Amino acid sequence: MKFLVMIYNDDALIEALPDGEYATMMRGCLQHADRMRADGKLMDSQMLAPPAQSVSLRTRSGRTTFLDGPFAEAKEYLGGFNLIEAADMDEALRIAQEFPWSRTGRIEVRPVLDFDAVRKHFDA
């Protein structure tokens, strides 16, 4: 099964880390990701630009509006993701616990649906 491990950051917690701790966490995380990729457990991982660089769009009654920055102010924001392969949610959660980012935000683990099954269901 595939799972999306979403990393939510809280800048206040990151900024409160001792000098050099964030760099140490990043290096460890990148090395861990390299090992997971070599073991076939990590399919993809990416960091996202800060929310201030985002644009949101919404279409209502045939009219699309665009909003610069995040749609809503939030203490935590999606900072990156890892697409992993795991036998079940328990294994996915064990893998997610190996990332250090629950200390500076939150990690959400969500199953990825089988898109071929979705296509078949909708005859698409």
C-alpha positions as CSV (number, residue, x, y, z in Angstrom):
1,M,0.0,0.0,0.0
2,K,1.1,3.6,-0.6
3,F,0.8,6.2,2.1
4,L,1.4,10.0,1.9
5,V,3.4,11.2,4.9
6,M,2.7,15.0,5.1
7,I,5.0,17.2,7.1
8,Y,3.4,20.2,8.7
9,N,5.8,22.9,10.0
10,D,5.4,25.4,12.9
11,D,7.9,28.2,12.3
12,A,7.8,29.2,15.9
13,L,9.0,25.8,17.0
14,I,11.6,25.6,14.3
15,E,13.0,29.1,15.3
16,A,13.1,28.0,18.9
17,L,15.5,25.1,18.2
18,P,19.1,25.6,19.4
19,D,21.6,26.9,16.9
20,G,22.5,24.2,14.4
21,E,19.7,21.8,15.4
22,Y,17.5,22.4,12.3
23,A,20.5,21.7,10.0
24,T,21.3,18.6,12.0
25,M,17.7,17.4,11.7
26,M,17.7,18.1,8.0
27,R,20.9,16.2,7.3
28,G,19.6,13.2,9.3
29,C,16.3,13.3,7.5
30,L,17.9,13.4,4.1
31,Q,20.2,10.5,5.0
32,H,17.2,8.6,6.3
33,A,15.3,9.3,3.1
34,D,18.3,8.0,1.1
35,R,18.3,4.7,3.1
36,M,14.5,4.4,2.7
37,R,14.8,5.0,-1.1
38,A,17.5,2.4,-1.4
39,D,15.3,-0.1,0.6
40,G,12.3,0.6,-1.8
41,K,10.2,2.1,0.9
42,L,10.4,5.8,-0.2
43,M,8.9,6.5,-3.7
44,D,9.2,10.3,-3.6
45,S,9.8,13.2,-1.3
46,Q,9.6,16.9,-1.8
47,M,9.8,20.1,0.2
48,L,7.3,22.9,-0.6
49,A,7.9,26.6,-0.8
50,P,6.5,28.7,2.1
51,P,2.8,29.4,2.0
52,A,3.4,33.1,1.2
53,Q,4.5,31.9,-2.2
54,S,1.3,30.1,-2.9
55,V,-1.7,31.0,-5.0
56,S,-5.1,29.6,-4.3
57,L,-8.0,29.4,-6.7
58,R,-11.7,28.8,-6.4
59,T,-14.4,28.6,-9.0
60,R,-18.0,29.4,-8.0
61,S,-20.9,30.0,-10.4
62,G,-18.5,29.8,-13.3
63,R,-16.2,32.5,-12.0
64,T,-12.7,31.8,-10.9
65,T,-10.9,33.9,-8.3
66,F,-7.3,33.8,-7.3
67,L,-5.8,34.6,-3.9
68,D,-2.2,35.2,-3.2
69,G,-0.7,33.3,-0.2
70,P,-2.4,30.8,2.0
71,F,-6.2,30.7,2.0
72,A,-6.3,30.8,5.8
73,E,-3.7,31.8,8.3
74,A,-2.6,28.7,10.2
75,K,0.0,28.1,12.9
76,E,1.1,24.9,11.0
77,Y,1.5,24.6,7.2
78,L,2.3,21.8,4.8
79,G,6.0,22.0,4.3
80,G,6.7,18.8,2.4
81,F,5.7,15.2,1.8
82,N,7.0,11.7,1.5
83,L,5.3,9.0,-0.6
84,I,6.0,5.7,1.0
85,E,5.3,2.0,0.5
86,A,4.1,0.1,3.6
87,A,2.2,-3.1,4.4
88,D,-0.4,-1.3,6.4
89,M,-1.1,1.8,8.5
90,D,0.9,0.4,11.5
91,E,4.0,0.1,9.4
92,A,3.4,3.5,7.8
93,L,3.1,5.1,11.3
94,R,6.3,3.4,12.4
95,I,8.1,4.8,9.3
96,A,6.6,8.3,9.9
97,Q,7.9,8.2,13.5
98,E,11.4,7.9,12.2
99,F,11.2,11.5,10.7
100,P,12.1,14.2,13.3
101,W,9.4,16.7,12.2
102,S,6.8,15.8,14.8
103,R,9.0,17.9,17.1
104,T,8.5,21.1,15.1
105,G,5.0,20.6,13.8
106,R,2.9,17.6,12.9
107,I,3.1,14.6,10.7
108,E,-0.1,13.3,9.0
109,V,-0.2,9.8,7.4
110,R,-2.9,9.1,4.9
111,P,-3.5,6.1,2.7
112,V,-3.3,6.7,-1.1
113,L,-6.2,5.3,-3.0
114,D,-5.6,2.9,-5.9
115,F,-6.3,5.3,-8.8
116,D,-6.8,2.4,-11.2
117,A,-9.7,1.2,-9.0
118,V,-11.1,4.8,-8.9
119,R,-11.0,4.9,-12.8
120,K,-12.7,1.5,-13.0
121,H,-15.4,2.6,-10.6
122,F,-16.2,5.7,-12.7
123,D,-15.7,4.0,-16.0
124,A,-13.0,6.5,-16.9
